[in-house]
Amino acid sequence: MNFKFMVSALLFFCSIAVALANDGIQARRAFRAAIEKNPECFRQYLTSKDPEIRRYALYLLVKADGVKAIDQLAKAINDNDASVQYTAAEALAGLAKQSPEKVQPLLEKVAANAKTPDIRHIAVKASWPFQREIKLIRNDHTWDHEVVVVKTLDLPTKGWKFATDPRQDGHRRGYFNVRFNDKKWRKMDMGYWEFQGVDDFDGIAWYRIKFTMPQKMDHTAVEISFGGVDESAWVWLNGKYLGCHDQGQTGVGKPFAVDCTKEVVWGKENVLAVRIGDVANAGGITHPIKIEILK
């Protein structure tokens, strides 16, 4: 291709870009001036050609109308600009508790069909259906007896079943259920999944393992003790949700425990499912897991 032609074409496109940028600046100035004169006129800018104006108009709409803005947010979540989609997802998440019957179904759709991981994460977090506060007998200040570990069972470090969950919908697919068929999942050992063939994956992944409990012992409580994960963990035993360890990168490698006194099945096979969230770098169940029987 002729060099002079390439230079001319580049200068031409640069001039267009500058012109468009100037047009955008002028449009935003006009928008700000308009809402200063008439604060309610933002509604006519919801369909502006400028995504920054659409975003701010959407923000003003939610601020003014609250849950009444849901229909417009449902449209904005499909906007052709990712930043507008993101703003709509954040707004829906903020309204989730005010009108769960309207917002939750919409958030679930967003979680299933989101075009970017960031938007999907907002929707999944806001529509997360599992809630349980972790309460451990060792942290109960009203318990006036000494708590002693009478038996410890080490869970296997090898032979776990593993699957990535890039759409973050494994909980809807029942990955934690006892009868879930994980035969097609790959085998994984404890440690970072990046070191075991799952390269460059940041996001959500699941681990499952089966183990057999001894016959019932005299006990006060039973806990699952984690040596550490990278970075966050959500835990189910025999299909029952036990709680979440979610401290982001500040909680990497920190020990934690969840109570499973009522969920554990004595003398039979148990199924442990762990959902791991990794934002950056390596991820996985990095340290050993133990079942501790307390009295």
N, C-alpha and C positions, 0 to 999 in steps of 0.2 A: 504494500500500500504506500502511496506517495507520502513522504514525510511532512511536506507542507500541508497536505490535506488533513493529516492526522492532527497537526498542531491547530489548524483552523477549526476542526471539529471539536477539539478539546476546549478551545477558547469559547466556542459557541455554546457548548453545554454548561461551561462554567458561568457564562453570562446569564443563562436561563436559571441556573441554581440561585445566583445572587438575586435575580429579579423575583423569583418565588419566595426567597427568604425575606426580601423587603416587603413583598405583598403580605406575608404572614405577620410580620411585625406591625404593619399598618392595620391589619385586621384585628390583631389583639389589642392594639391601642384603642381602636374604635369600640371594641367589645367592652373594655374597661370603662371607657367614657360613658357608654350607653347604660351600664348597670349602676354607675354612680348617679346618673340622672333618674333612672327608674329601676330599682332593685329587682322588680318582678319580670323585667324583660328578658332575663336569662333564658326563659323557656323557649324563646324563638331561636336560640343559638344551639339547641340540642342537636340540630342537624347541620351545623356549620361544616364547611369543607375543611376547616383547620382542626386537627385532632386535639390540640391543646385547648382550644376554645370548647370543644365538645366535652373534654374532661372536666374543665372548671364549671361549665354549665351543669353537668351531671352532679358534681359535688354540691353546687348550690341547690339543685333540685332535691337531693336527699336531705340536705340541711333544712330545707323548707317544708317538705312533705313527709319525711320519714318513710314509714312502711307503704304509704300511698305511691311511692316512687318505684315500687317493685316492677310494675309492667314495663316502665322505661328502662330499668336496669336489665330486665330480661332481653330487651332489644340490644342494649349496649354491650352485653356480654358476647354478642356476635358481630360487633363492630369490626371493620376491616383494619383497624389500628390496634396493635397489641397493648399500647398504653391505656387506651380507653377500656379495653377488655379488663385489664388489671384493676383499674379504678372501679369498674362495675363489680368485680369479684370482691374487692375489699369492702365495698358498700353493702353488698349482700351479706357478707360475713358479719358486719357490724349490726345488721338488722335481724340476724338469725334468732336471737333470744326474744326479740319484741314480737315477732310473728312467725313462730316456727312452722305452723301448719302451711303457710304460703312459701316461706323462704327455703325450708329444708329440702322439699322436692326439687326446687330449682337448683340449689347447691349440688345436689346429687347428680343432676344432669350435667352441670358444669364440670364436676369432678370426673365424670365419665367421658366427656367430649372436649375437655379443655385443649386448646391448641399449643399451650406452652406449659412446661413443668411448674413454673412459678404460680400460674393461675390455678393449676390443678392442686397444688399444695394448699393454697388458700381455701379452696372449696372443700377439700378433704378434711382439713383441720376443723373448719367451721361446722361441717356436717357429721363429724365423728360420732358414732352412735354409742360408744362404750365409755362409761364413766364409773370409776371406782377409786375411792381414796385408799391408799396403802396404809394399813394399820398393823403394826407389829407389836407383839406382846412385850418385847424387850424395850419398846419405846413408850409403853403404857405406864404413866406415872401413878395411876390408881392401883396398879398391881403390886401388892406388898410382899410378894414372895420372890426369892431368888430364882432366876430363870437359867436352867442348865441344859446344854445340848447333850441328850442321852444317846443319840445315834446319828451318824452322818453317812449318807449314801452319795457316792460320787457318780454323777451322770457321765455317760460316754463322751470322750473328746473326739471320737471318730464315728463315721457312719450316719451322720445327720442327713436329712433330706433338705434340699435347698432350691429355692426359685426366686428369681428377681421379680419385682412387681412394678414395672415402669409406669403403669397407669394408676398405681396406688388404689386398686380396687380389690385386692386379695381378700379383704375382710368381707366384701360383698359376695365374693365367690366361695366363701366358706373355708378358706385355707386353715382356719383354726379348729374346724369341726373334727370330732373323733373319726368319723366315717369318711372324711375326705380322701379321695384317691390320689396319693402322691407318688405313685409308681413311676411316673414319667419325669419326676424331679431328679436332678442330679445329686450325687452324693457329695457331701462336704464335711470337712473336719473343722473343729474350732480353729479360730485364727482369722486372718484377713482374707476375704474372698478374692481380692485382687491377686494374692499370691497362689491362688488355686484355680486360675484359668478364667476368672470373671474380671477381665481387664477394663479399666476406665469406666466403671459403673458407679455412679453416685445416685442415691435415691433410696427406695424401699426394697427390702428383700425379706424373705421368710425362711425360717428354720423349723423343722419338725423332728421329733425323736420319740421313740417308744421306750418305756422302761417299766420294770416290774417292782412293785412295792412289796416289802415283807408282810407277814401277817400282822394284824393290828397290835400295836404296843400301847402300854399305858403312857399317855401323853397329855400335854396341855395345848400344844400348838404344833403345826407343821409349816415350815417355810421353805421356799426355794431361794437359795442364796447365790447370786451372780457375782463372780469375781470382777467382771467388767465387760462392757460392750463399747463399740465404736459406731454410732454415737448415742443413739436413743433406742429404747426397747419397749415393746408392748407385749404383755405375756398372757397366755391362755393355758389352762390345764384342763384336760378332758372337756374341751369346748366352753369352759367358763372363763370369763375375763377376770384377771387378777390385779391388773393395774399397769401403770406406765412409769418408766424412768426416762424422762425427757428433759435433759439439761443442756442440750446442744453440745457444742465442742468443749464447754466447761466441765461436762460430766464424763468425758471420755476416760474409760479405764477405772472409774470409781465403783467400788463394790456397792451393791444394793440388794434388797430382798423383798419378796412379796409373800403374803400369807396364803396358804392353800389348805388350811385345816379342814374346811368343809368340802373342798373339791377333790382332795386326794382319795384314791380308791385303794384300800388295803388288800394285800394278797393277790392283786390282779395287775394287768397291764394298764399303764397310764400313758396319755399322749400329751406331750408338751409342745406348744407352738409359740414361737417368738418372732415377732415382726421387728425388724431392725431398720432404723432410719439413719442414713449416712449422707451428710450434706457435701462433704469435700474429703479428698484424699482417700485413704483406705477405710474399709468398713467391715463389720462382722461381730460375731461373738468371740471376743479375744481372750477371755480368761475362763477357767473352769466353773462349772455350775454344780452345786450340791443341794441335796435334800437334807434339811436339818430337822430332826424330831426333838421337840423341846418339852421340858417338864419343870 
